[in-house]
Amino acid sequence: KRASKRVKASAQVEMYRAIEEKLTESEMAIYKRGRNAKSFTSAKNATITDYRMATGVEALVGYLYLTDQIPRILELMKIGLDKLVRNK
């Protein structure tokens, strides 16, 4: 249950809001590209806006992973998770 609270769309939106100002220009471009991509599925328990923002976060993390920027993923996710824990 604890893990699912951290990975649902609304939690990813909160994480994005926590890291938004820390993103580089290229990271923001990747996020926006993922967020704006056409989606052929819809969210079960989230608004369309939250679902799309969460997709942007997932695209960013995927990009950082594929470009071997694991320390950057950890840095951004720590900021986001700290915010989630504080807002608990």
Secondary structure, DSSP 8 states (H G I E B T S, - for coil): -HHHHHHSHHHHHHHHHHHGGG--HHHHHHHHHHHHS--SS--SSS-HHHHHHHHHHHHHHHHHHHTT-HHHHHHHHHHHHHHHHHT-
